[in-house]
């Protein structure tokens, strides 16, 4: 548990005891009844195979764990004040949740909440069958502890504005894996498969005030939000030469913090039974600063090794967003809605750095750099929609959305007071999205629905000034086109069986236009996916229920291959099944069975170019729960779980079989 947050939680609990404790004690003298429900639990997991992969897949680790799976306490005091407490404590999983609330309807409330959980990451890199070993591990217990703490109080008196004042602290601390892997050289091959990771320490403090009130037909809401964010990260990447045993590491340390003030104002009114209006305004004012250090160990004499240091990075940003929305109808079965939103964002940044690096034929150089950037962005978005319900048991709808955005970008870098790079680009972005859809129920037990959506995005780049042509300034324009089809049928076959089938089609095409003589275009991206899903819910017996969901995804993706055709194409088939069965055996025993199956087929051996692409794997997750009521106030529970991952392509380094056993009790006092 984060030490600073833990101290805050302890102080908060002490405050609760001081404020609420005497009142509860007095009440208990007169009425000692309390509603208390603890549920202690003990778990054991055993893993045969890749333990890190098991942790990443299921967010739990091998070995013993236990605590309170759930606990709650409730007491209604004299005067109709309600005290509630609950939560969860599982160690050593660092899985905590505490909730406390004391309040009365139409008066106010005071509440606190603390939650924390652990997210695991696998530390295995890529796979290359020609190397020995074929893959690498960091042998690190990679995980992040993620949590937040909330303290808020509210006033909810009738006929007065509702006011809520709150404080929130969020944190994220630990280590996680990265997909930007280091290079491994063996013979004539160099493949980027060596795993890398990042250390993280992030904290966010938020203070907010919310005021809402209604006057006649107008509802008003305003939220003032101040936040302070701090982040310290450190990335580690390593390259290795299997022949010589030499290695080189790159370490990147970054720090960043900002103060931001955000205010949101919202007004809405149902003017008449058929006319609704809303108005919103958002202000965001942010000031941030940071630092950056990139160190190569050992440094040089290889070309392009870098030791970059930036101890001053300043960022200022201000945004305004204004929107107006309206809905009218229905008039003769027709409803119309529309809206318009305008936004403006101004961003300025400045960096001072020392860029030490080795240059071919020159050796080490350490210019002092000053980098400035500014971005002015303004946009306008319009929405217009129509709904018709004049056909019996049928609804038709259509909507159009259009966006126009302008971006002015200036970047300039001076090295030792001499301009080394300067770029000025004006960008115009036009987006449009059109949707047609329907929902109909021709017979009582059958419903059909679906929609068709077509979207385009066109970006034009006017490079007014560019002293160093290259990526990305050689791109003049880009067009992105998306198509989406969604169809769903739902049927209540009998009173005990309900089924639905859904089909989704998604397609994205990307064309990029770049500077050549004459100008040329390339199809830089083409993605299509067909998704089929079937779900069934059945209760064949009064004490038995069954649910099942099956989905199949057929995915194809093609990108610009840059001269290596095998790297441009990707095909995948993904199958998923989730099933649940519950059975009440008599009056005291309940059984529950859950099963998860996932299969991915998109492994490409790629022998000509060497590096394998994708993976074929099958994952199983099975759990059986049995609960038995021992007395009117006590229930025992047992759970068994089985988990398996089978990597059928790309080696077996991430295979595992795992077993889970849980014993728990539930009390009701």
C-alpha positions as semicolon CSV with decimal commas, in nm:
position;residue;x (nm);y (nm);z (nm)
1;X;0,000;0,000;0,000
2;X;0,127;0,348;-0,087
3;X;0,265;0,484;0,243
4;X;0,129;0,836;0,205
5;X;-0,213;0,708;0,109
6;X;-0,203;0,457;0,396
7;X;-0,143;0,743;0,640
8;X;-0,436;0,932;0,491
9;X;-0,660;0,625;0,524
10;X;-0,560;0,578;0,890
11;X;-0,632;0,944;0,968
12;X;-0,964;0,916;0,791
13;X;-1,063;0,607;0,988
14;X;-0,963;0,779;1,311
15;X;-1,182;1,074;1,216
16;X;-1,471;0,836;1,153
17;X;-1,425;0,674;1,492
18;X;-1,411;1,016;1,660
19;X;-1,714;1,160;1,478
20;X;-1,942;0,861;1,428
21;X;-1,830;0,623;1,703
22;X;-2,000;0,797;2,000
23;X;-2,329;0,820;1,813
24;X;-2,321;0,449;1,727
25;X;-2,222;0,354;2,081
26;X;-2,517;0,547;2,223
27;X;-2,752;0,386;1,974
28;X;-2,623;0,038;2,054
29;X;-2,704;0,089;2,422
30;X;-3,066;0,140;2,323
31;X;-3,079;-0,097;2,026
32;X;-2,779;-0,329;1,998
33;X;-2,887;-0,480;1,665
34;X;-2,637;-0,445;1,382
35;X;-2,631;-0,592;1,033
36;X;-2,283;-0,745;1,000
37;X;-2,174;-0,976;0,716
38;X;-1,807;-1,088;0,709
39;X;-1,685;-1,342;0,451
40;X;-1,334;-1,476;0,527
41;X;-1,158;-1,667;0,249
42;X;-0,841;-1,873;0,197
43;X;-0,697;-1,942;-0,151
44;X;-0,415;-2,152;-0,292
45;X;-0,287;-2,153;-0,652
46;X;-0,030;-2,381;-0,808
47;X;0,124;-2,317;-1,152
48;X;0,319;-2,555;-1,373
49;X;0,488;-2,355;-1,648
50;X;0,525;-1,982;-1,708
51;X;0,415;-1,822;-1,381
52;X;0,455;-1,467;-1,515
53;X;0,224;-1,534;-1,809
54;X;-0,036;-1,682;-1,571
55;X;-0,019;-1,368;-1,355
56;X;-0,063;-1,140;-1,654
57;X;-0,360;-1,338;-1,792
58;X;-0,557;-1,379;-1,468
59;X;-0,427;-1,097;-1,241
60;X;-0,331;-1,328;-0,955
61;X;-0,014;-1,505;-0,854
62;X;0,077;-1,854;-0,740
63;X;0,085;-1,955;-0,372
64;X;-0,133;-1,874;-0,074
65;X;-0,366;-1,576;-0,040
66;X;-0,647;-1,494;0,195
67;X;-0,838;-1,240;0,397
68;X;-1,190;-1,105;0,376
69;X;-1,344;-1,154;0,034
70;X;-1,625;-0,926;0,143
71;X;-1,742;-0,759;0,461
72;X;-2,023;-0,515;0,535
73;X;-2,173;-0,344;0,836
74;X;-2,491;-0,138;0,838
75;X;-2,662;0,054;1,116
76;X;-2,958;0,291;1,104
77;X;-2,942;0,530;1,399
78;X;-3,207;0,737;1,571
79;X;-3,314;1,022;1,346
80;X;-3,294;0,797;1,037
81;X;-2,919;0,849;0,990
82;X;-2,760;0,555;0,809
83;X;-2,406;0,428;0,877
84;X;-2,254;0,183;0,625
85;X;-1,913;0,021;0,607
86;X;-1,781;-0,246;0,371
87;X;-1,494;-0,362;0,162
88;X;-1,248;-0,637;0,081
89;X;-0,897;-0,737;0,199
90;X;-0,691;-1,005;0,018
91;X;-0,321;-1,045;0,106
92;X;-0,054;-1,073;-0,025
93;X;-0,234;-0,974;-0,346
94;X;-0,250;-0,609;-0,235
95;X;-0,621;-0,622;-0,314
96;X;-0,800;-0,379;-0,082
97;X;-1,125;-0,190;-0,074
98;X;-1,274;0,010;0,217
99;X;-1,600;0,207;0,205
100;X;-1,750;0,424;0,479
101;X;-2,061;0,640;0,455
102;X;-2,270;0,830;0,707
103;X;-2,566;1,033;0,592
104;X;-2,933;1,110;0,579
105;X;-3,154;1,160;0,279
106;X;-3,249;1,524;0,218
107;X;-2,978;1,642;0,458
108;X;-2,629;1,539;0,348
109;X;-2,358;1,276;0,355
110;X;-1,995;1,213;0,439
111;X;-1,819;0,925;0,265
112;X;-1,472;0,783;0,213
113;X;-1,336;0,508;-0,009
114;X;-0,997;0,348;-0,054
115;X;-0,922;0,085;-0,318
116;X;-0,604;-0,079;-0,444
117;X;-0,529;-0,370;-0,674
118;X;-0,225;-0,523;-0,841
119;X;-0,183;-0,571;-1,216
120;X;0,083;-0,818;-1,335
121;X;0,295;-0,821;-1,651
122;X;0,489;-1,095;-1,828
123;X;0,863;-1,023;-1,866
124;X;0,920;-1,244;-2,174
125;X;1,029;-1,078;-2,498
126;X;0,994;-1,194;-2,858
127;X;1,074;-1,530;-3,016
128;X;1,325;-1,617;-3,291
129;X;1,385;-1,989;-3,364
130;X;1,735;-1,938;-3,511
131;X;1,878;-1,805;-3,181
132;X;1,982;-2,002;-2,878
133;X;1,805;-1,927;-2,653
134;X;1,504;-1,856;-2,872
135;X;1,354;-1,605;-2,626
136;X;1,464;-1,408;-2,319
137;X;1,322;-1,331;-1,973
138;X;1,411;-1,046;-1,737
139;X;1,349;-1,258;-1,424
140;X;1,167;-0,965;-1,264
141;X;0,836;-0,965;-1,080
142;X;0,673;-0,699;-1,297
143;X;0,357;-0,549;-1,152
144;X;0,182;-0,219;-1,089
145;X;-0,003;-0,128;-0,769
146;X;-0,297;0,091;-0,875
147;X;-0,534;0,261;-0,637
148;X;-0,722;0,568;-0,523
149;X;-0,851;0,736;-0,209
150;X;-1,167;0,952;-0,203
151;X;-1,306;1,176;0,070
152;X;-1,617;1,380;-0,001
153;X;-1,902;1,555;0,174
154;X;-2,230;1,672;0,033
155;X;-2,530;1,886;0,125
156;X;-2,864;1,772;-0,019
157;X;-3,119;1,994;0,157
158;X;-3,453;2,030;-0,024
159;X;-3,506;2,345;-0,236
160;X;-3,140;2,442;-0,200
161;X;-2,848;2,385;-0,438
162;X;-2,685;2,043;-0,405
163;X;-2,321;2,099;-0,310
164;X;-2,048;1,832;-0,306
165;X;-1,689;1,899;-0,199
166;X;-1,434;1,625;-0,256
167;X;-1,070;1,526;-0,253
168;X;-0,923;1,234;-0,448
169;X;-0,576;1,083;-0,462
170;X;-0,484;0,833;-0,734
171;X;-0,157;0,648;-0,763
172;X;0,022;0,399;-0,983
173;X;0,353;0,252;-0,872
174;X;0,571;-0,040;-0,982
175;X;0,714;-0,188;-1,300
176;X;0,552;-0,290;-1,629
177;X;0,670;-0,457;-1,949
178;X;0,712;-0,272;-2,278
179;X;0,673;-0,380;-2,640
180;X;0,964;-0,168;-2,762
181;X;1,220;-0,449;-2,738
182;X;1,599;-0,435;-2,763
183;X;1,801;-0,591;-3,044
184;X;1,969;-0,933;-3,025
185;X;2,245;-1,013;-3,278
186;X;2,342;-1,366;-3,369
187;X;2,547;-1,433;-3,681
188;X;2,399;-1,241;-3,973
189;X;2,069;-1,167;-3,798
190;X;1,968;-0,885;-3,566
191;X;1,618;-0,919;-3,425
192;X;1,446;-0,694;-3,169
193;X;1,326;-0,955;-2,919
194;X;1,506;-0,868;-2,591
195;X;1,243;-0,763;-2,332
196;X;1,236;-0,413;-2,188
197;X;1,050;-0,263;-1,893
198;X;0,957;0,064;-1,727
199;X;0,951;0,181;-1,365
200;X;0,657;0,406;-1,281
201;X;0,560;0,631;-0,992
202;X;0,255;0,844;-1,066
203;X;0,037;1,048;-0,830
204;X;-0,266;1,261;-0,901
205;X;-0,438;1,485;-0,644
206;X;-0,779;1,629;-0,726
207;X;-0,987;1,884;-0,537
208;X;-1,334;1,949;-0,675
209;X;-1,647;2,145;-0,594
210;X;-1,976;2,054;-0,761
211;X;-2,291;2,263;-0,746
212;X;-2,622;2,166;-0,906
213;X;-2,962;2,328;-0,881
214;X;-3,294;2,345;-1,061
215;X;-3,498;2,661;-1,110
216;X;-3,832;2,610;-1,277
217;X;-3,756;2,416;-1,599
218;X;-3,383;2,486;-1,598
219;X;-3,125;2,246;-1,451
220;X;-2,780;2,393;-1,379
221;X;-2,457;2,212;-1,303
222;X;-2,108;2,351;-1,244
223;X;-1,794;2,158;-1,152
224;X;-1,468;2,325;-1,055
225;X;-1,180;2,080;-1,071
226;X;-0,818;2,143;-0,967
227;X;-0,558;1,872;-1,013
228;X;-0,189;1,828;-0,946
229;X;-0,015;1,547;-1,133
230;X;0,337;1,412;-1,072
231;X;0,513;1,136;-1,262
232;X;0,857;0,974;-1,241
233;X;0,935;0,704;-1,497
234;X;1,247;0,516;-1,597
235;X;1,270;0,292;-1,907
236;X;1,531;0,022;-1,957
237;X;1,625;-0,127;-2,293
238;X;1,916;-0,360;-2,367
239;X;2,083;-0,496;-2,681
240;X;2,292;-0,814;-2,684
241;X;2,546;-0,982;-2,913
242;X;2,522;-1,360;-2,873
243;X;2,858;-1,416;-3,042
244;X;3,077;-1,182;-2,833
245;X;2,860;-1,170;-2,523
246;X;2,872;-0,788;-2,530
247;X;2,569;-0,584;-2,431
248;X;2,465;-0,221;-2,431
249;X;2,187;-0,061;-2,235
250;X;1,978;0,253;-2,282
251;X;1,812;0,410;-1,979
252;X;1,555;0,687;-2,017
253;X;1,446;0,881;-1,709
254;X;1,153;1,122;-1,735
255;X;0,982;1,342;-1,479
256;X;0,671;1,551;-1,534
257;X;0,429;1,750;-1,322
258;X;0,145;1,985;-1,396
259;X;-0,120;2,198;-1,230
260;X;-0,452;2,215;-1,409
261;X;-0,771;2,408;-1,346
262;X;-1,083;2,277;-1,518
263;X;-1,431;2,426;-1,500
264;X;-1,739;2,268;-1,657
265;X;-2,071;2,451;-1,680
266;X;-2,384;2,277;-1,806
267;X;-2,737;2,414;-1,847
268;X;-3,037;2,216;-1,972
269;X;-3,407;2,271;-1,999
270;X;-3,712;2,079;-2,115
271;X;-3,881;2,393;-2,248
272;X;-4,197;2,210;-2,354
273;X;-4,302;1,849;-2,383
274;X;-4,141;1,838;-2,728
275;X;-3,847;2,082;-2,707
276;X;-3,524;2,025;-2,513
277;X;-3,215;2,250;-2,505
278;X;-2,871;2,218;-2,344
279;X;-2,567;2,445;-2,328
280;X;-2,216;2,355;-2,209
281;X;-1,884;2,531;-2,161
282;X;-1,546;2,385;-2,066
283;X;-1,230;2,571;-1,961
284;X;-0,898;2,389;-1,915
285;X;-0,586;2,581;-1,808
286;X;-0,272;2,370;-1,762
287;X;0,086;2,456;-1,665
288;X;0,346;2,178;-1,661
289;X;0,717;2,117;-1,645
290;X;0,947;1,817;-1,666
291;X;1,291;1,675;-1,737
292;X;1,439;1,410;-1,964
293;X;1,760;1,203;-1,942
294;X;1,869;0,934;-2,188
295;X;2,191;0,750;-2,107
296;X;2,371;0,482;-2,312
297;X;2,592;0,240;-2,115
298;X;2,864;0,194;-2,227
299;X;2,870;0,517;-2,430
300;X;3,047;0,512;-2,770
301;X;3,245;0,481;-2,981
302;X;2,956;0,330;-3,182
303;X;2,780;0,591;-3,397
304;X;2,449;0,733;-3,281
305;X;2,498;0,651;-2,911
306;X;2,324;0,925;-2,710
307;X;2,350;1,087;-2,370
308;X;2,075;1,349;-2,385
309;X;1,983;1,564;-2,087
310;X;1,697;1,813;-2,067
311;X;1,653;1,962;-1,722
312;X;1,398;2,226;-1,829
313;X;1,081;2,133;-2,017
314;X;0,793;2,381;-1,985
315;X;0,439;2,335;-2,118
316;X;0,144;2,577;-2,113
317;X;-0,197;2,489;-2,253
318;X;-0,536;2,658;-2,252
319;X;-0,857;2,515;-2,400
320;X;-1,212;2,642;-2,443
321;X;-1,503;2,425;-2,560
322;X;-1,859;2,553;-2,614
323;X;-2,154;2,341;-2,728
324;X;-2,524;2,386;-2,792
325;X;-2,767;2,095;-2,841
326;X;-3,138;2,074;-2,912
327;X;-3,405;1,807;-2,957
328;X;-3,754;1,862;-3,095
329;X;-4,041;1,620;-3,128
330;X;-4,200;1,392;-3,177
331;X;-4,414;1,576;-3,429
332;X;-4,625;1,329;-3,628
333;X;-4,385;1,048;-3,528
334;X;-4,076;1,250;-3,626
335;X;-3,807;1,365;-3,382
336;X;-3,511;1,585;-3,475
337;X;-3,194;1,651;-3,278
338;X;-2,890;1,859;-3,355
339;X;-2,591;2,026;-3,201
340;X;-2,290;2,243;-3,265
341;X;-1,961;2,253;-3,077
342;X;-1,668;2,492;-3,110
343;X;-1,330;2,442;-2,949
344;X;-0,999;2,626;-2,931
345;X;-0,670;2,505;-2,783
346;X;-0,342;2,695;-2,757
347;X;-0,026;2,506;-2,655
348;X;0,326;2,638;-2,603
349;X;0,636;2,440;-2,504
350;X;1,002;2,516;-2,446
351;X;1,293;2,281;-2,374
352;X;1,658;2,341;-2,290
353;X;1,888;2,040;-2,333
354;X;2,244;1,917;-2,384
355;X;2,248;1,663;-2,669
356;X;2,564;1,457;-2,629
357;X;2,603;1,190;-2,897
358;X;2,861;1,020;-3,117
359;X;2,856;1,113;-3,486
360;X;3,011;0,908;-3,769
361;X;3,355;1,049;-3,854
362;X;3,324;1,319;-3,589
363;X;3,312;1,151;-3,249
364;X;3,135;1,287;-2,941
365;X;2,959;1,623;-2,969
366;X;2,758;1,809;-2,703
367;X;2,559;2,099;-2,849
368;X;2,336;2,300;-2,617
369;X;1,988;2,298;-2,763
370;X;1,685;2,522;-2,720
371;X;1,364;2,373;-2,860
372;X;1,037;2,562;-2,883
373;X;0,700;2,453;-3,017
374;X;0,356;2,607;-3,038
375;X;0,027;2,469;-3,158
376;X;-0,295;2,661;-3,224
377;X;-0,595;2,439;-3,283
378;X;-0,953;2,538;-3,353
379;X;-1,244;2,322;-3,456
380;X;-1,614;2,314;-3,527
381;X;-1,843;2,010;-3,510
382;X;-2,205;1,986;-3,624
383;X;-2,454;1,705;-3,564
384;X;-2,799;1,653;-3,716
385;X;-3,021;1,350;-3,653
386;X;-3,369;1,227;-3,740
387;X;-3,588;0,951;-3,592
388;X;-3,917;0,822;-3,737
389;X;-4,156;0,594;-3,545
390;X;-4,465;0,604;-3,765
391;X;-4,438;0,239;-3,876
392;X;-4,595;-0,002;-3,624
393;X;-4,338;-0,165;-3,394
394;X;-4,057;-0,003;-3,594
395;X;-3,815;0,285;-3,545
396;X;-3,594;0,434;-3,818
397;X;-3,309;0,677;-3,751
398;X;-3,041;0,869;-3,939
399;X;-2,759;1,093;-3,821
400;X;-2,484;1,301;-3,978
401;X;-2,180;1,443;-3,804
402;X;-1,928;1,683;-3,959
403;X;-1,604;1,821;-3,816
404;X;-1,370;2,093;-3,943
405;X;-1,041;2,144;-3,765
406;X;-0,741;2,369;-3,826
407;X;-0,398;2,314;-3,669
408;X;-0,103;2,555;-3,691
409;X;0,224;2,393;-3,580
410;X;0,558;2,566;-3,527
411;X;0,874;2,375;-3,422
412;X;1,221;2,529;-3,393
413;X;1,549;2,393;-3,257
414;X;1,867;2,590;-3,204
415;X;2,197;2,416;-3,128
416;X;2,467;2,644;-2,984
417;X;2,249;2,944;-3,085
418;X;2,239;2,831;-3,451
419;X;1,911;2,722;-3,609
420;X;1,938;2,345;-3,665
421;X;1,576;2,269;-3,749
422;X;1,265;2,472;-3,819
423;X;0,923;2,364;-3,934
424;X;0,595;2,546;-3,988
425;X;0,294;2,338;-4,093
426;X;-0,072;2,430;-4,136
427;X;-0,312;2,136;-4,123
428;X;-0,675;2,121;-4,230
429;X;-0,880;1,822;-4,113
430;X;-1,231;1,742;-4,240
431;X;-1,432;1,456;-4,095
432;X;-1,776;1,325;-4,176
433;X;-1,979;1,036;-4,041
434;X;-2,322;0,917;-4,160
435;X;-2,538;0,659;-3,984
436;X;-2,860;0,486;-4,096
437;X;-3,034;0,239;-3,869
438;X;-3,354;0,066;-3,767
439;X;-3,518;-0,139;-3,494
440;X;-3,829;-0,348;-3,552
441;X;-4,032;-0,615;-3,376
442;X;-4,265;-0,773;-3,638
443;X;-4,387;-1,033;-3,388
444;X;-4,397;-1,025;-3,011
445;X;-4,104;-1,260;-2,950
446;X;-3,870;-1,141;-3,226
447;X;-3,668;-0,818;-3,262
448;X;-3,435;-0,706;-3,541
449;X;-3,202;-0,406;-3,527
450;X;-2,904;-0,279;-3,718
451;X;-2,720;0,018;-3,860
452;X;-2,488;0,117;-4,141
453;X;-2,216;0,377;-4,078
454;X;-1,974;0,541;-4,318
455;X;-1,701;0,779;-4,209
456;X;-1,421;0,970;-4,378
457;X;-1,128;1,175;-4,254
458;X;-0,923;1,393;-4,486
459;X;-0,607;1,568;-4,364
460;X;-0,417;1,819;-4,578
461;X;-0,071;1,934;-4,466
462;X;0,073;2,261;-4,595
463;X;0,443;2,265;-4,506
464;X;0,519;2,636;-4,527
465;X;0,870;2,588;-4,390
466;X;1,076;2,272;-4,340
467;X;1,454;2,296;-4,310
468;X;1,504;1,920;-4,282
469;X;1,273;1,728;-4,517
470;X;1,183;1,380;-4,399
471;X;0,927;1,198;-4,193
472;X;0,668;1,319;-4,134
473;X;0,693;1,642;-4,331
474;X;0,714;1,457;-4,663
475;X;0,345;1,361;-4,621
476;X;0,117;1,605;-4,800
477;X;-0,222;1,449;-4,727
478;X;-0,393;1,143;-4,585
479;X;-0,739;0,996;-4,635
480;X;-0,904;0,748;-4,398
481;X;-1,232;0,576;-4,483
482;X;-1,427;0,353;-4,244
483;X;-1,733;0,136;-4,300
484;X;-1,932;-0,034;-4,024
485;X;-2,230;-0,269;-4,050
486;X;-2,410;-0,402;-3,745
487;X;-2,708;-0,641;-3,750
488;X;-2,871;-0,811;-3,452
489;X;-3,163;-1,051;-3,409
490;X;-3,309;-1,132;-3,067
491;X;-3,568;-1,405;-3,012
492;X;-3,749;-1,534;-2,704
493;X;-3,789;-1,890;-2,831
494;X;-3,993;-1,995;-2,527
495;X;-4,058;-1,842;-2,187
496;X;-3,744;-2,020;-2,068
497;X;-3,509;-1,967;-2,365
498;X;-3,380;-1,640;-2,510
499;X;-3,122;-1,617;-2,789
500;X;-2,956;-1,342;-2,989
501;X;-2,727;-1,338;-3,292
502;X;-2,515;-1,040;-3,395
503;X;-2,297;-0,971;-3,697
504;X;-2,051;-0,682;-3,723
505;X;-1,839;-0,576;-4,017
506;X;-1,566;-0,312;-3,983
507;X;-1,342;-0,187;-4,260
508;X;-1,077;0,087;-4,263
509;X;-0,877;0,205;-4,563
510;X;-0,589;0,455;-4,543
511;X;-0,426;0,632;-4,838
512;X;-0,121;0,852;-4,787
513;X;-0,003;1,116;-5,036
514;X;0,361;1,222;-5,020
515;X;0,618;1,445;-5,185
516;X;0,769;1,303;-5,502
517;X;0,819;1,428;-5,853
518;X;0,549;1,376;-5,967
519;X;0,341;1,347;-5,643
520;X;0,243;0,991;-5,557
521;X;0,010;0,801;-5,326
522;X;0,039;0,470;-5,142
523;X;-0,222;0,248;-4,978
524;X;-0,069;0,259;-4,631
525;X;-0,337;0,065;-4,443
526;X;-0,629;-0,172;-4,508
527;X;-0,813;-0,337;-4,218
528;X;-1,125;-0,556;-4,227
529;X;-1,292;-0,758;-3,954
530;X;-1,600;-0,982;-3,945
531;X;-1,736;-1,050;-3,597
532;X;-2,004;-1,313;-3,533
533;X;-2,153;-1,363;-3,187
534;X;-2,426;-1,588;-3,049
535;X;-2,565;-1,571;-2,696
536;X;-2,820;-1,800;-2,531
537;X;-2,988;-1,781;-2,191
538;X;-3,201;-2,071;-2,072
539;X;-3,381;-2,177;-1,754
540;X;-3,502;-2,529;-1,839
541;X;-3,579;-2,599;-1,472
542;X;-3,690;-2,373;-1,189
543;X;-3,356;-2,421;-1,009
544;X;-3,128;-2,437;-1,316
545;X;-3,002;-2,161;-1,545
546;X;-2,762;-2,173;-1,840
547;X;-2,590;-1,890;-2,028
548;X;-2,350;-1,906;-2,318
549;X;-2,171;-1,658;-2,544
550;X;-1,972;-1,758;-2,851
551;X;-1,790;-1,513;-3,077
552;X;-1,572;-1,553;-3,385
553;X;-1,357;-1,276;-3,529
554;X;-1,202;-1,297;-3,877
555;X;-0,944;-1,017;-3,906
556;X;-0,732;-0,914;-4,202
557;X;-0,488;-0,625;-4,203
558;X;-0,247;-0,500;-4,466
559;X;-0,001;-0,213;-4,434
560;X;0,275;-0,058;-4,639
561;X;0,546;-0,327;-4,637
562;X;0,848;-0,102;-4,710
563;X;0,999;-0,365;-4,939
564;X;0,939;-0,668;-4,711
565;X;0,609;-0,819;-4,836
566;X;0,577;-1,070;-4,550
567;X;0,561;-0,785;-4,298
568;X;0,273;-0,607;-4,472
569;X;-0,003;-0,870;-4,432
570;X;-0,174;-1,002;-4,121
571;X;-0,457;-1,251;-4,084
572;X;-0,615;-1,375;-3,764
573;X;-0,899;-1,597;-3,649
574;X;-1,006;-1,554;-3,286
575;X;-1,263;-1,779;-3,115
576;X;-1,408;-1,707;-2,772
577;X;-1,665;-1,897;-2,564
578;X;-1,794;-1,804;-2,219
579;X;-2,042;-2,035;-2,049
580;X;-2,212;-2,037;-1,709
581;X;-2,438;-2,291;-1,543
582;X;-2,607;-2,250;-1,205
583;X;-2,804;-2,511;-1,014
584;X;-2,980;-2,482;-0,680
585;X;-2,953;-2,832;-0,531
586;X;-3,223;-2,840;-0,269
587;X;-3,275;-2,556;-0,023
588;X;-2,919;-2,533;0,112
589;X;-2,673;-2,609;-0,172
590;X;-2,587;-2,405;-0,482
591;X;-2,354;-2,506;-0,767
592;X;-2,206;-2,276;-1,029
593;X;-1,987;-2,375;-1,324
594;X;-1,803;-2,122;-1,545
595;X;-1,587;-2,192;-1,848
596;X;-1,382;-1,961;-2,071
597;X;-1,224;-2,073;-2,397
598;X;-1,015;-1,851;-2,622
599;X;-0,828;-1,954;-2,935
600;X;-0,615;-1,734;-3,162
601;X;-0,482;-1,849;-3,499
602;X;-0,254;-1,591;-3,658
603;X;0,098;-1,737;-3,639
604;X;0,327;-1,682;-3,939
605;X;0,660;-1,865;-3,941
606;X;0,807;-1,618;-4,193
607;X;1,121;-1,829;-4,270
608;X;1,244;-1,600;-4,548
609;X;1,262;-1,287;-4,332
610;X;1,337;-1,463;-4,006
611;X;1,122;-1,299;-3,739
612;X;0,803;-1,484;-3,654
613;X;0,478;-1,288;-3,661
614;X;0,171;-1,333;-3,445
615;X;0,092;-1,642;-3,242
616;X;-0,135;-1,946;-3,222
617;X;-0,256;-2,015;-2,872
618;X;-0,541;-2,176;-2,682
619;X;-0,647;-2,058;-2,337
620;X;-0,884;-2,236;-2,097
621;X;-1,036;-2,109;-1,773
622;X;-1,267;-2,332;-1,568
623;X;-1,416;-2,273;-1,223
624;X;-1,660;-2,472;-1,011
625;X;-1,825;-2,308;-0,709
626;X;-2,017;-2,493;-0,442
627;X;-2,188;-2,313;-0,152
628;X;-2,368;-2,481;0,137
629;X;-2,582;-2,311;0,400
630;X;-2,475;-2,460;0,736
631;X;-2,711;-2,259;0,954
632;X;-2,948;-1,967;0,906
633;X;-2,655;-1,730;0,961
634;X;-2,360;-1,924;0,819
635;X;-2,268;-2,039;0,468
636;X;-1,958;-2,233;0,354
637;X;-1,813;-2,203;0,004
638;X;-1,562;-2,406;-0,198
639;X;-1,420;-2,318;-0,538
640;X;-1,191;-2,506;-0,775
641;X;-1,032;-2,343;-1,079
642;X;-0,829;-2,477;-1,370
643;X;-0,635;-2,253;-1,612
644;X;-0,427;-2,350;-1,913
645;X;-0,238;-2,164;-2,185
646;X;-0,096;-2,352;-2,485
647;X;0,130;-2,159;-2,724
648;X;0,110;-2,353;-3,051
649;X;0,331;-2,111;-3,241
650;X;0,631;-1,909;-3,132
651;X;0,775;-2,159;-2,885
652;X;0,646;-2,295;-2,555
653;X;0,806;-2,044;-2,316
654;X;0,464;-1,906;-2,214
655;X;0,280;-2,238;-2,163
656;X;0,129;-2,310;-1,822
657;X;-0,126;-2,518;-1,631
658;X;-0,263;-2,379;-1,305
659;X;-0,500;-2,494;-1,032
660;X;-0,692;-2,280;-0,783
661;X;-0,858;-2,388;-0,459
662;X;-1,067;-2,155;-0,242
663;X;-1,235;-2,213;0,093
664;X;-1,458;-1,943;0,236
665;X;-1,724;-1,872;0,498
666;X;-2,002;-1,615;0,510
667;X;-2,157;-1,494;0,836
668;X;-2,473;-1,293;0,885
669;X;-2,516;-1,147;1,232
